[in-house]
Amino acid sequence: MRIAIGADHAGYELKQVLAHLLGSLGHEVVDLGTTNGTTAVDYPDYAEAVGLSVLEKTAHRGLLICGSGVGASIAVNKLPGIRAGLCHDTYSAHQGVEHDDMNVLVLGARIIGIELARELVRTFLAAEFTRETRHERRLAKIKALEERY
């Protein structure tokens, strides 16, 4: 699977760890930056890059990291067609994909540790949208909201 990954300066170190994990699991990593953890950058820029990569199908799914995960989650969810979830537990990481067709996982580097982050990424990537009727119906309503506003 091809995974777009991006982070601001606060998420840079965790991004590097997770990019290595993705590669070791056989995934192709599309690293969209940032390139260091010392120069302050703005998370909306990386949120847009990751979201566009998913929308343009240059990546199957996205992984986005900032300090808390909140700002990056808000930013990437502004792109119609992106369904990003800020997850700090494994249930949400798989349920978000299975029920809501979540296509971007957002993590807070200052909130969770490295081992939990690794577990969340594995869980997110292993999950698949169930395509159950109730979930398809709800997803259609989300798409209708995007079109309406």
C-alpha atoms as an extended CHARMM CRD file, in Angstrom:
* protein
*
       149  EXT
         1         1  MET       CA              0.0000000000        0.0000000000        0.0000000000  PROA      1               0.0000000000
         2         2  ARG       CA              1.2460000000        3.5200000000       -0.7790000000  PROA      2               0.0000000000
         3         3  ILE       CA              1.0170000000        5.8010000000        2.2780000000  PROA      3               0.0000000000
         4         4  ALA       CA              1.3770000000        9.5940000000        2.2160000000  PROA      4               0.0000000000
         5         5  ILE       CA              2.9410000000       10.8630000000        5.4200000000  PROA      5               0.0000000000
         6         6  GLY       CA              3.3890000000       14.4230000000        6.5870000000  PROA      6               0.0000000000
         7         7  ALA       CA              4.1050000000       16.3180000000        9.7610000000  PROA      7               0.0000000000
         8         8  ASP       CA              4.9050000000       19.7390000000       11.0760000000  PROA      8               0.0000000000
         9         9  HSD       CA              8.0270000000       20.3560000000       13.1620000000  PROA      9               0.0000000000
        10        10  ALA       CA              6.3670000000       18.9710000000       16.3130000000  PROA      10              0.0000000000
        11        11  GLY       CA              5.5790000000       15.7040000000       14.5620000000  PROA      11              0.0000000000
        12        12  TYR       CA              8.8270000000       15.3580000000       12.6230000000  PROA      12              0.0000000000
        13        13  GLU       CA             10.5770000000       12.8200000000       14.8860000000  PROA      13              0.0000000000
        14        14  LEU       CA              7.5150000000       10.5810000000       15.1300000000  PROA      14              0.0000000000
        15        15  LYS       CA              7.0560000000       10.8640000000       11.3550000000  PROA      15              0.0000000000
        16        16  GLN       CA             10.5660000000        9.5490000000       10.8330000000  PROA      16              0.0000000000
        17        17  VAL       CA              9.9310000000        6.5760000000       13.1260000000  PROA      17              0.0000000000
        18        18  LEU       CA              6.6150000000        5.7680000000       11.4530000000  PROA      18              0.0000000000
        19        19  ALA       CA              8.0040000000        6.1550000000        7.9300000000  PROA      19              0.0000000000
        20        20  HSD       CA             10.6410000000        3.5780000000        8.8390000000  PROA      20              0.0000000000
        21        21  LEU       CA              7.9400000000        1.2790000000       10.2420000000  PROA      21              0.0000000000
        22        22  LEU       CA              5.8750000000        1.6080000000        7.0790000000  PROA      22              0.0000000000
        23        23  GLY       CA              8.8580000000        0.7110000000        4.9320000000  PROA      23              0.0000000000
        24        24  SER       CA              9.6950000000       -2.2900000000        7.0960000000  PROA      24              0.0000000000
        25        25  LEU       CA              6.1050000000       -3.5120000000        6.6950000000  PROA      25              0.0000000000
        26        26  GLY       CA              6.4630000000       -3.3690000000        2.9090000000  PROA      26              0.0000000000
        27        27  HSD       CA              4.4860000000       -0.1890000000        2.3010000000  PROA      27              0.0000000000
        28        28  GLU       CA              5.6210000000        2.4850000000       -0.1140000000  PROA      28              0.0000000000
        29        29  VAL       CA              6.1010000000        5.7770000000        1.7440000000  PROA      29              0.0000000000
        30        30  VAL       CA              5.3390000000        9.1250000000        0.1240000000  PROA      30              0.0000000000
        31        31  ASP       CA              7.0890000000       11.5380000000        2.5250000000  PROA      31              0.0000000000
        32        32  LEU       CA              5.6080000000       15.0040000000        2.1070000000  PROA      32              0.0000000000
        33        33  GLY       CA              7.6920000000       16.6930000000        4.8190000000  PROA      33              0.0000000000
        34        34  THR       CA              8.6560000000       18.4800000000        6.8850000000  PROA      34              0.0000000000
        35        35  THR       CA             12.3500000000       17.7990000000        6.5910000000  PROA      35              0.0000000000
        36        36  ASN       CA             13.4400000000       18.6740000000       10.1340000000  PROA      36              0.0000000000
        37        37  GLY       CA             12.1380000000       19.2370000000       13.6150000000  PROA      37              0.0000000000
        38        38  THR       CA             13.9150000000       22.4980000000       14.3110000000  PROA      38              0.0000000000
        39        39  THR       CA             12.4130000000       24.9040000000       11.7660000000  PROA      39              0.0000000000
        40        40  ALA       CA              8.8800000000       25.9330000000       12.7130000000  PROA      40              0.0000000000
        41        41  VAL       CA              6.3750000000       25.2310000000        9.9380000000  PROA      41              0.0000000000
        42        42  ASP       CA              2.5990000000       25.3510000000        9.6750000000  PROA      42              0.0000000000
        43        43  TYR       CA              0.5860000000       22.1230000000        9.9280000000  PROA      43              0.0000000000
        44        44  PRO       CA             -2.1140000000       23.1940000000        7.4110000000  PROA      44              0.0000000000
        45        45  ASP       CA              0.4820000000       23.0120000000        4.6340000000  PROA      45              0.0000000000
        46        46  TYR       CA              1.2700000000       19.3620000000        5.4080000000  PROA      46              0.0000000000
        47        47  ALA       CA             -2.3840000000       18.5350000000        6.0090000000  PROA      47              0.0000000000
        48        48  GLU       CA             -3.2130000000       19.8090000000        2.5340000000  PROA      48              0.0000000000
        49        49  ALA       CA             -0.3230000000       17.8980000000        0.9560000000  PROA      49              0.0000000000
        50        50  VAL       CA             -1.3240000000       14.5990000000        2.5830000000  PROA      50              0.0000000000
        51        51  GLY       CA             -5.0130000000       15.1190000000        1.8360000000  PROA      51              0.0000000000
        52        52  LEU       CA             -4.3630000000       15.9420000000       -1.8170000000  PROA      52              0.0000000000
        53        53  SER       CA             -2.1540000000       12.8960000000       -2.1800000000  PROA      53              0.0000000000
        54        54  VAL       CA             -5.0550000000       10.7090000000       -1.0390000000  PROA      54              0.0000000000
        55        55  LEU       CA             -7.6140000000       12.5530000000       -3.1690000000  PROA      55              0.0000000000
        56        56  GLU       CA             -5.4080000000       12.4340000000       -6.2690000000  PROA      56              0.0000000000
        57        57  LYS       CA             -4.7700000000        8.7380000000       -5.6060000000  PROA      57              0.0000000000
        58        58  THR       CA             -0.9980000000        9.0940000000       -5.4490000000  PROA      58              0.0000000000
        59        59  ALA       CA             -1.4520000000        7.4080000000       -2.0600000000  PROA      59              0.0000000000
        60        60  HSD       CA             -4.0120000000        4.8930000000       -0.8270000000  PROA      60              0.0000000000
        61        61  ARG       CA             -4.1520000000        6.3720000000        2.6730000000  PROA      61              0.0000000000
        62        62  GLY       CA             -2.5900000000        9.1970000000        4.6320000000  PROA      62              0.0000000000
        63        63  LEU       CA             -0.8210000000        9.6260000000        7.9440000000  PROA      63              0.0000000000
        64        64  LEU       CA             -0.5870000000       13.1090000000        9.4310000000  PROA      64              0.0000000000
        65        65  ILE       CA              1.2150000000       14.1670000000       12.6100000000  PROA      65              0.0000000000
        66        66  CYS       CA              1.3840000000       17.4130000000       14.5610000000  PROA      66              0.0000000000
        67        67  GLY       CA              1.8590000000       18.2380000000       18.2230000000  PROA      67              0.0000000000
        68        68  SER       CA             -1.6480000000       17.4850000000       19.4700000000  PROA      68              0.0000000000
        69        69  GLY       CA             -3.1460000000       16.2050000000       16.2380000000  PROA      69              0.0000000000
        70        70  VAL       CA             -6.0830000000       18.5770000000       16.6170000000  PROA      70              0.0000000000
        71        71  GLY       CA             -5.0010000000       21.3250000000       14.2270000000  PROA      71              0.0000000000
        72        72  ALA       CA             -3.8780000000       18.9040000000       11.5340000000  PROA      72              0.0000000000
        73        73  SER       CA             -7.1600000000       17.0020000000       11.8550000000  PROA      73              0.0000000000
        74        74  ILE       CA             -9.2120000000       20.1630000000       11.4680000000  PROA      74              0.0000000000
        75        75  ALA       CA             -7.1690000000       21.2940000000        8.4680000000  PROA      75              0.0000000000
        76        76  VAL       CA             -7.1700000000       18.0280000000        6.5090000000  PROA      76              0.0000000000
        77        77  ASN       CA            -10.9020000000       17.5330000000        7.0530000000  PROA      77              0.0000000000
        78        78  LYS       CA            -11.5540000000       20.7510000000        5.1350000000  PROA      78              0.0000000000
        79        79  LEU       CA            -10.7590000000       18.8800000000        1.9120000000  PROA      79              0.0000000000
        80        80  PRO       CA            -13.9290000000       17.3060000000        0.4470000000  PROA      80              0.0000000000
        81        81  GLY       CA            -13.4770000000       13.5410000000        0.2620000000  PROA      81              0.0000000000
        82        82  ILE       CA            -11.0550000000       13.3330000000        3.1590000000  PROA      82              0.0000000000
        83        83  ARG       CA            -12.2620000000       11.4790000000        6.2050000000  PROA      83              0.0000000000
        84        84  ALA       CA             -9.5490000000       11.9450000000        8.7970000000  PROA      84              0.0000000000
        85        85  GLY       CA             -9.6720000000       10.7780000000       12.3700000000  PROA      85              0.0000000000
        86        86  LEU       CA             -7.5440000000       11.8370000000       15.2970000000  PROA      86              0.0000000000
        87        87  CYS       CA             -6.9590000000        8.5240000000       17.0430000000  PROA      87              0.0000000000
        88        88  HSD       CA             -5.1290000000        7.7520000000       20.2410000000  PROA      88              0.0000000000
        89        89  ASP       CA             -6.6200000000        4.2820000000       20.8000000000  PROA      89              0.0000000000
        90        90  THR       CA             -6.6990000000        1.1710000000       18.6230000000  PROA      90              0.0000000000
        91        91  TYR       CA            -10.4900000000        0.8120000000       18.6490000000  PROA      91              0.0000000000
        92        92  SER       CA            -10.9150000000        4.1870000000       16.9520000000  PROA      92              0.0000000000
        93        93  ALA       CA             -8.0860000000        3.4560000000       14.5200000000  PROA      93              0.0000000000
        94        94  HSD       CA             -9.8150000000        0.3640000000       13.1080000000  PROA      94              0.0000000000
        95        95  GLN       CA            -13.4400000000        1.3510000000       13.6610000000  PROA      95              0.0000000000
        96        96  GLY       CA            -12.8730000000        4.6510000000       11.8380000000  PROA      96              0.0000000000
        97        97  VAL       CA            -11.8890000000        2.6990000000        8.7320000000  PROA      97              0.0000000000
        98        98  GLU       CA            -14.4270000000       -0.1240000000        9.1100000000  PROA      98              0.0000000000
        99        99  HSD       CA            -17.4790000000        2.0960000000        9.7150000000  PROA      99              0.0000000000
       100       100  ASP       CA            -16.5400000000        5.5590000000        8.4010000000  PROA      100             0.0000000000
       101       101  ASP       CA            -14.1100000000        4.7340000000        5.5630000000  PROA      101             0.0000000000
       102       102  MET       CA            -11.4600000000        6.8850000000        7.2690000000  PROA      102             0.0000000000
       103       103  ASN       CA             -8.6540000000        7.5280000000        4.7960000000  PROA      103             0.0000000000
       104       104  VAL       CA             -6.2750000000        9.6340000000        6.9140000000  PROA      104             0.0000000000
       105       105  LEU       CA             -5.0080000000        8.8030000000       10.3950000000  PROA      105             0.0000000000
       106       106  VAL       CA             -3.9890000000       11.8060000000       12.4730000000  PROA      106             0.0000000000
       107       107  LEU       CA             -1.7260000000       11.4780000000       15.5170000000  PROA      107             0.0000000000
       108       108  GLY       CA             -0.5710000000       13.8660000000       18.2170000000  PROA      108             0.0000000000
       109       109  ALA       CA              3.1740000000       13.4460000000       18.6990000000  PROA      109             0.0000000000
       110       110  ARG       CA              3.0740000000       15.2380000000       22.0660000000  PROA      110             0.0000000000
       111       111  ILE       CA              0.1600000000       13.1100000000       23.2440000000  PROA      111             0.0000000000
       112       112  ILE       CA              1.1330000000        9.4990000000       22.5520000000  PROA      112             0.0000000000
       113       113  GLY       CA              4.3220000000        7.4880000000       22.7370000000  PROA      113             0.0000000000
       114       114  ILE       CA              6.1670000000        5.7750000000       19.9360000000  PROA      114             0.0000000000
       115       115  GLU       CA              4.9470000000        2.2350000000       20.6620000000  PROA      115             0.0000000000
       116       116  LEU       CA              1.2970000000        3.2770000000       20.7460000000  PROA      116             0.0000000000
       117       117  ALA       CA              1.8050000000        5.2320000000       17.5160000000  PROA      117             0.0000000000
       118       118  ARG       CA              3.2490000000        2.1450000000       15.8450000000  PROA      118             0.0000000000
       119       119  GLU       CA              0.3030000000        0.0550000000       17.0330000000  PROA      119             0.0000000000
       120       120  LEU       CA             -2.1940000000        2.6460000000       15.7850000000  PROA      120             0.0000000000
       121       121  VAL       CA             -0.5980000000        2.7570000000       12.3490000000  PROA      121             0.0000000000
       122       122  ARG       CA             -0.6100000000       -1.0440000000       12.0520000000  PROA      122             0.0000000000
       123       123  THR       CA             -4.2500000000       -1.1610000000       13.1460000000  PROA      123             0.0000000000
       124       124  PHE       CA             -5.3130000000        1.6090000000       10.7430000000  PROA      124             0.0000000000
       125       125  LEU       CA             -3.6170000000       -0.0310000000        7.7890000000  PROA      125             0.0000000000
       126       126  ALA       CA             -4.9850000000       -3.4980000000        8.5370000000  PROA      126             0.0000000000
       127       127  ALA       CA             -8.5900000000       -2.2810000000        8.6970000000  PROA      127             0.0000000000
       128       128  GLU       CA            -10.9690000000       -2.2540000000        5.7300000000  PROA      128             0.0000000000
       129       129  PHE       CA            -14.2770000000       -0.4870000000        5.1410000000  PROA      129             0.0000000000
       130       130  THR       CA            -17.0540000000       -3.0500000000        5.7200000000  PROA      130             0.0000000000
       131       131  ARG       CA            -19.3990000000       -1.6660000000        3.0500000000  PROA      131             0.0000000000
       132       132  GLU       CA            -22.3680000000       -2.6070000000        5.2480000000  PROA      132             0.0000000000
       133       133  THR       CA            -25.5780000000       -0.9050000000        4.1710000000  PROA      133             0.0000000000
       134       134  ARG       CA            -25.8260000000        1.2840000000        7.2820000000  PROA      134             0.0000000000
       135       135  HSD       CA            -22.2450000000        2.4930000000        6.8520000000  PROA      135             0.0000000000
       136       136  GLU       CA            -22.7180000000        3.1640000000        3.1300000000  PROA      136             0.0000000000
       137       137  ARG       CA            -25.8720000000        5.1500000000        3.9490000000  PROA      137             0.0000000000
       138       138  ARG       CA            -24.0430000000        7.2620000000        6.5420000000  PROA      138             0.0000000000
       139       139  LEU       CA            -21.0960000000        7.8340000000        4.2310000000  PROA      139             0.0000000000
       140       140  ALA       CA            -23.4960000000        9.0320000000        1.5190000000  PROA      140             0.0000000000
       141       141  LYS       CA            -24.9070000000       11.5530000000        3.9970000000  PROA      141             0.0000000000
       142       142  ILE       CA            -21.3980000000       12.8300000000        4.7420000000  PROA      142             0.0000000000
       143       143  LYS       CA            -20.7370000000       13.2380000000        1.0330000000  PROA      143             0.0000000000
       144       144  ALA       CA            -24.0640000000       15.0970000000        0.6740000000  PROA      144             0.0000000000
       145       145  LEU       CA            -22.9760000000       17.4880000000        3.4480000000  PROA      145             0.0000000000
       146       146  GLU       CA            -19.7510000000       18.2060000000        1.5830000000  PROA      146             0.0000000000
       147       147  GLU       CA            -21.6730000000       18.9730000000       -1.6020000000  PROA      147             0.0000000000
       148       148  ARG       CA            -24.2590000000       21.1250000000        0.1680000000  PROA      148             0.0000000000
       149       149  TYR       CA            -21.7810000000       23.5120000000        1.8050000000  PROA      149             0.0000000000
